[in-house]
Amino acid sequence: MNSAIPHYTSIASALVSLFGTSVSIARTDRVTGGDINKAYALTLNSGERIFMKANAKEHADFFTAEASGLSAIAATNAIETPRILCTGTDDGEQAGYSFLLLEYIESGKKRKDYWETFAQELAALHTADTTAFVAGGRFGFFQNNYIGARAQANTPAERWVSFFRDQRLEPQFKATDHYFAQSDRTLITKLLDHLDDFLVEPEQPSLLHGDLWSGNVMCGADGKAMLVDPASYVGNAEADIAMTELFGGFPKVFYDAYRQAKPQQAGYEDRRDLYNLYQLLNHLNLFGQSYLEPVKSIVAEYVG
């Protein structure tokens, strides 16, 4: 998939190219939320508002990866995402910074069928054709990206179980090895060696959001769900659904509507914790010891 997302070498040149030579920033407001990037609402002298994420210049690939994920989701025409304006870097302040400009989304009131519509549109995303998003295999993505602040490899693979073991679980276990005793490592090796006993190949590859919890879903002005902050790749749709259940879950009406639109393979509940093991390992990597016991508990659940 070839990206047509423009990239600029300064915020000034980006704004001129996007909005014309008379543009200027009239007001900058810090937006709360997120712990990786700084976020701002920029009000232009025209009155239009845009959304900017910023980070250190050396982290510019955070934003090119995020833009690629948003672009891939948008290309399916299944569910809304913020419109991408551009990515860029700017040397104007000290060591410089990188940025991502998106349309500014005014949150609306949820329509009465918000959860049912969200479920149907997510099911449409999960049943969309994925051939444009991965080459040289059925699972993966056309570029590597990030899960939170941690790099996420997306090397293509023909089998889902192999991809999930090699590109998801193994790298996280290696990065957290210092947390585990030898007895834990023995169980981890057993789990990875027997992953085919627990996971199944999907009926079709699906484009995933990849980090689908409530904080990465917002209500747009039209009252429908909109996806933000993706960690996208082509995989098993069960991984997205499992993630929605990890931190509190969505209402039952969402899951009922999703399963009506896209029936799940039998035994999903038996696989759910394995998918969330990846997310919990990532949290262990990023945030430390408090996630160790949930990780060990899931490993023991399958091979203890």
Backbone hydrogen bonds, N-H to C=O, Kabsch-Sander energy under -0.5 kcal/mol:
donor,donor_aa,acceptor,acceptor_aa,energy
3,S,1,M,-0.5
8,Y,87,T,-2.0
14,A,10,S,-1.7
15,L,11,I,-2.3
16,V,12,A,-2.3
17,S,13,S,-2.3
18,L,14,A,-2.3
19,F,15,L,-3.0
20,G,16,V,-2.1
23,V,20,G,-1.4
26,A,24,S,-0.7
26,A,43,T,-2.4
27,R,43,T,-1.8
29,D,41,A,-2.4
31,V,39,A,-2.9
38,K,54,A,-2.4
40,Y,52,M,-2.8
41,A,29,D,-3.1
42,L,40,Y,-0.6
42,L,50,I,-3.0
43,T,27,R,-2.9
43,T,41,A,-0.6
44,L,42,L,-0.6
44,L,48,E,-3.2
45,N,24,S,-2.2
47,G,44,L,-2.1
50,I,42,L,-2.3
51,F,102,L,-2.8
52,M,40,Y,-2.8
53,K,100,L,-2.3
54,A,38,K,-2.7
55,N,98,S,-1.9
57,K,96,G,-0.8
59,H,56,A,-2.0
60,A,57,K,-1.4
62,F,59,H,-1.9
63,F,59,H,-0.6
63,F,60,A,-0.9
64,T,60,A,-1.7
65,A,61,D,-2.0
66,E,62,F,-2.0
67,A,63,F,-2.6
68,S,64,T,-1.8
69,G,65,A,-2.0
70,L,66,E,-2.6
71,S,67,A,-2.6
72,A,68,S,-2.3
73,I,69,G,-2.3
74,A,70,L,-2.6
75,A,71,S,-1.9
76,T,72,A,-0.7
76,T,73,I,-1.2
77,N,74,A,-1.6
78,A,73,I,-0.6
80,E,225,A,-0.6
85,L,101,L,-2.6
86,C,101,L,-1.6
87,T,6,P,-2.2
88,G,99,F,-1.8
89,T,8,Y,-1.9
90,D,97,Y,-3.0
91,D,9,T,-0.5
94,Q,92,G,-0.5
96,G,93,E,-3.5
97,Y,90,D,-2.5
98,S,55,N,-2.7
99,F,88,G,-2.8
100,L,53,K,-2.0
101,L,86,C,-2.7
102,L,51,F,-2.7
103,E,83,R,-2.3
104,Y,49,R,-0.9
105,I,103,E,-0.5
106,E,104,Y,-0.6
107,S,105,I,-0.7
108,G,219,C,-1.0
108,G,220,G,-0.6
111,R,223,G,-1.8
114,Y,111,R,-1.9
117,T,113,D,-2.9
118,F,114,Y,-2.7
119,A,115,W,-2.3
120,Q,116,E,-2.3
121,E,117,T,-2.6
122,L,118,F,-2.6
123,A,119,A,-2.4
124,A,120,Q,-1.8
125,L,121,E,-2.1
126,H,122,L,-2.4
127,T,123,A,-0.9
128,A,124,A,-0.5
128,A,125,L,-1.0
133,F,130,T,-2.0
134,V,130,T,-0.6
138,R,157,A,-1.2
139,F,157,A,-2.5
140,G,234,V,-1.9
141,F,154,N,-1.8
142,F,133,F,-1.0
145,N,152,Q,-2.5
147,I,150,R,-3.0
148,G,146,Y,-0.6
150,R,147,I,-1.6
152,Q,145,N,-3.3
157,A,139,F,-2.1
163,F,159,R,-2.1
164,F,160,W,-3.0
165,R,161,V,-2.1
166,D,162,S,-3.1
167,Q,163,F,-2.9
168,R,163,F,-0.6
168,R,164,F,-0.7
169,L,164,F,-2.6
170,E,165,R,-2.7
172,Q,168,R,-1.2
173,F,169,L,-2.7
174,K,170,E,-2.5
175,A,171,P,-1.9
176,T,172,Q,-1.3
177,D,174,K,-1.0
179,Y,176,T,-2.2
180,F,177,D,-1.7
185,R,181,A,-2.2
186,T,182,Q,-2.0
187,L,183,S,-1.5
188,I,184,D,-2.5
189,T,185,R,-2.5
190,K,186,T,-1.9
191,L,187,L,-2.5
192,L,188,I,-2.6
193,D,189,T,-2.3
194,H,190,K,-1.3
195,L,192,L,-1.0
197,D,194,H,-1.9
198,F,195,L,-1.6
199,L,195,L,-2.4
206,S,235,G,-2.5
207,L,125,L,-0.7
208,L,206,S,-0.6
208,L,233,Y,-3.0
213,W,211,D,-1.7
216,N,213,W,-2.2
217,V,214,S,-1.5
218,M,226,M,-2.6
220,G,218,M,-0.6
220,G,224,K,-2.8
223,G,220,G,-2.0
226,M,218,M,-2.4
227,L,80,E,-2.3
228,V,216,N,-2.3
231,A,209,H,-3.0
233,Y,208,L,-0.7
234,V,140,G,-3.7
235,G,206,S,-2.9
235,G,233,Y,-0.6
237,A,235,G,-0.5
239,A,236,N,-2.2
240,D,236,N,-0.5
240,D,237,A,-0.6
241,I,237,A,-1.9
242,A,238,E,-2.8
243,M,239,A,-1.8
244,T,240,D,-1.7
245,E,241,I,-0.8
245,E,242,A,-1.1
246,L,242,A,-0.5
246,L,243,M,-1.2
247,F,243,M,-0.6
248,G,245,E,-0.6
249,G,244,T,-0.5
254,F,251,P,-1.4
255,Y,251,P,-1.1
256,D,252,K,-2.5
257,A,253,V,-2.1
258,Y,254,F,-2.4
259,R,255,Y,-2.4
260,Q,256,D,-1.4
261,A,257,A,-1.9
262,K,258,Y,-3.1
268,Y,265,Q,-1.0
270,D,267,G,-1.1
271,R,267,G,-0.7
271,R,268,Y,-1.7
272,R,268,Y,-1.7
274,L,271,R,-0.9
275,Y,271,R,-1.5
276,N,272,R,-2.1
277,L,273,D,-1.1
278,Y,274,L,-0.8
278,Y,275,Y,-0.8
279,Q,275,Y,-0.8
280,L,276,N,-2.6
281,L,277,L,-2.6
282,N,278,Y,-2.1
283,H,279,Q,-2.0
284,L,280,L,-2.4
285,N,281,L,-2.4
286,L,282,N,-2.3
287,F,283,H,-3.5
288,G,283,H,-0.7
288,G,284,L,-1.3
291,Y,288,G,-2.0
292,L,289,Q,-2.3
293,E,289,Q,-0.5
295,V,291,Y,-1.5
296,K,292,L,-2.7
297,S,293,E,-2.5
298,I,294,P,-1.8
299,V,295,V,-2.1
300,A,296,K,-2.4
301,E,297,S,-1.8
302,Y,298,I,-1.2
302,Y,299,V,-0.7
303,V,299,V,-2.4
304,G,300,A,-1.9
